[in-house]
């Protein structure tokens, strides 16, 4: 199955962002990938998936007894 989404993490500002894999492949021929927050080139691939929820797994939150907690996937 094709992986539609790719999640990236900047090594400078530690921010994460998600891009379409197809757009990254088109752009990679004549340009470089940079962080949209700090404009750094130090970006590494975290995860690739065909479902957006799978890409955002680490950053999902739930409300538990009135407090917001980060959801864990194992």
C-alpha positions as CSV (number, residue, x, y, z in Angstrom):
1,X,0.0,0.0,0.0
2,X,1.2,3.5,-0.8
3,X,2.3,5.7,2.1
4,X,0.5,9.0,1.5
5,X,1.7,11.0,4.5
6,X,5.2,11.5,6.0
7,X,5.8,13.1,9.4
8,X,9.0,15.0,10.0
9,X,10.8,16.4,13.1
10,X,13.2,19.3,13.1
11,X,16.3,18.6,15.1
12,X,16.8,22.3,15.8
13,X,13.5,23.5,17.3
14,X,12.0,19.9,18.0
15,X,8.8,20.8,16.1
16,X,6.9,18.2,14.1
17,X,5.1,18.6,10.9
18,X,3.3,16.3,8.3
19,X,3.6,16.6,4.5
20,X,2.2,14.6,1.6
21,X,4.8,12.1,0.3
22,X,3.9,12.8,-3.3
23,X,4.7,16.5,-2.9
24,X,8.0,15.8,-1.2
25,X,9.1,13.5,-4.0
26,X,8.3,16.1,-6.6
27,X,10.1,18.8,-4.7
28,X,13.2,16.7,-3.8
29,X,14.5,16.8,-7.4
30,X,15.5,20.5,-7.4
31,X,14.9,21.8,-3.9
32,X,15.6,20.9,-0.2
33,X,13.3,20.2,2.7
34,X,13.2,22.8,5.5
35,X,11.3,23.2,8.8
36,X,8.3,25.6,8.4
37,X,8.8,27.0,11.9
38,X,12.5,27.8,12.1
39,X,13.6,27.4,8.4
40,X,16.3,24.9,9.4
41,X,17.5,22.1,7.0
42,X,18.1,19.7,9.8
43,X,14.9,17.6,9.3
44,X,14.5,13.9,9.8
45,X,11.7,11.5,8.9
46,X,9.8,10.2,11.8
47,X,7.0,8.1,10.3
48,X,5.3,7.3,6.9
49,X,1.7,6.0,6.8
50,X,-1.3,5.9,4.6
51,X,-3.6,7.2,7.3
52,X,-3.2,10.6,8.9
53,X,-4.2,9.3,12.3
54,X,-1.3,6.9,12.2
55,X,1.1,9.7,11.5
56,X,-0.2,11.8,14.4
57,X,-0.2,8.9,16.9
58,X,2.3,10.4,19.2
59,X,0.4,13.7,19.4
60,X,-3.1,12.6,20.3
61,X,-4.7,13.7,23.5
62,X,-7.7,12.5,25.6
63,X,-9.6,14.0,28.5
64,X,-9.3,11.7,31.6
65,X,-11.1,12.8,34.8
66,X,-11.1,16.4,33.7
67,X,-7.4,16.6,32.8
68,X,-6.0,16.4,29.4
69,X,-3.4,13.6,29.0
70,X,-1.4,12.4,26.1
71,X,-2.6,9.1,24.6
72,X,-0.1,6.2,24.5
73,X,0.1,3.7,21.7
74,X,2.2,0.6,22.0
